[in-house]
Amino acid sequence: MPESIKLPTHHTSRALQTVDSSLQTNLQHFSSRKFFELEQTTQLLSEFVKNNPDSIDEYISLGRLFRIRGYYRKAFKLHRNLLYRPSLSKKTKAKILTELGFDYLESQTSDYGQDYFERALGLHRNLESAEEGLFLSYQRRNQYINAITWIKKICKRHPEKKSTLARVYAELSLAQLKNKQIKQAKKSIKKSFKVSKEEAFSFLVRAQIELHEKQNDLAKNTLQSFIEKWPGYSLFALKKLEDLHYETNSYGDFGNCLQKILAHHPNNSYVHHYLANHHIKMKKNDAAKTSFQEALHANPHNIHAVEDYLHFCLDLKEIDLAQSIVRGFSLALKSKREFECLSCKKSFAHIPKDCTRCMGWNTFRVRYRFEGP
Ligand SMILES: [Zn+2]
């Protein structure tokens, strides 16, 4: 993906220094990709290249900014014009070609930039960004074998990318499963786990294969480990796990299964919530109440749990309890509320008279910031 933007390293005048330092500040926020800041950075860079028409890195960065903001044509035009510059070094040419590859890749036209990445690598062997681009270009076209070749090569230098390799093996496995090539699918998912056991997607594919093979207990185990490993993403797996218990006529066991997860991960609000609903279906109202309370204790902002808990109380005609749930929830909401200045993005816990940073009036919007379960 786009590397950090190269800053101008030489200053010829004070004016330039000013541009440079505001660029620095803007680029520090760059990762947040706020439109406002991207817009400002674009303006600063445009200004810079106007005064320094010979610059190359800044032009490359400007094109990359256009790409990030979705102006692919602009990005492409700007990068392509750079290629016509006289006496470019091979290295620089390779860099520009790589950018062009990404312009194509990200614009999601039928061309995936493959040609540009290959040309870049022809000029500059082992150019990492071009290798990455070529990998992505194969992966997006579901050309898994080629994608695997390239990501393997990248992994040699960057072992931290192993989870990506595991992911591609899992994608291949899923494609094979869909093509009814079960044997190959099993092989690929095995490879995926051999490379890394930290890729969430691989767990889901493995569960799918196990289900296909009617190995229901294995599938239950796989889903269970998924929920334990990625609590923040566990909603989908919980739903699948519940369905699986229904389909295999073992819904009574679903509660035990959830209890087992909670024994090691008592703070997963989603699991408590599912357990509460399970208790309701098993007609254990007291246990359901406890589980709802646990769910909201673990995450007071779990709005689905609040909703189900309220319905449950109203069904039982427990109006006092329902009222206290509503009160608790609005308190929890307020604790996550902030007022953001629309002009300068400064946040305040209470609505101020005017913005203490930019002195703006009446330009605040309400925002809520929530965490996962
Ligand atoms: Zn402000």
Residues whose N, C-alpha, C, O or C-beta is under 5 A from the ligand:
A	BS01	ZN	C341 S343 C344 K345 K346 C355 R357 C358 M359 G360
